[in-house]
Amino acid sequence: MKYVLAPLAAFTDAPFRRLCSEGGADLTYTEMVSAAGLAHGSSPTRHLMETMPGEGPVAIQIFGSKESDIAYATDFISRTIEQSEQSEQSNNPSPVVEINLNAGCPMTKVTREGAGAKLIEDPAKIGRLLKAMTENTGLPVTLKTRLGPHP
């Protein structure tokens, strides 16, 4: 793998990811998807995970601090992929190849809820969140982090 498109808020939507894939990106990421937003049924949050034909492979990046929200979001993503593949009844597998936990975003709106870079302060919690993810998906689970809690 040579080129990976990092998640960029307000930029890495499906059309942009597709263009990057066509331009040589080996993997693209969605914008950060709120696990709490998925757990509460937010339609705009679900929209961030949408993919389109011709793009891929794609990683869905989630953020959150509650194990229950992270578990729900991971299960929801996995079920959504399965339902999409079954309803299309075609040989077009989902372009989603992994779910990524963000433990690196320093934005206040993310860290104030104990997510993103705030997680670096509690490695055991990161372990619990990753465990909740792996127990709720068959997809690979990855972690985005930074060297320390400060930007």
Secondary structure, 3 states (H helix, E strand, C coil): CCCEECCCCCCCCHHHHHHHHHCCCCEEEEEEEEHHHHHCCCHHHHHCCCCCCCCCCEEEEEECCCHHHHHHHHHHHHHHHHHHHHHHCCCCCCCEEEEEEEECCCCHHHHCCCCHHHHHHCHHHHHHHHHHHHCCCCCCEEEEECCCCCC
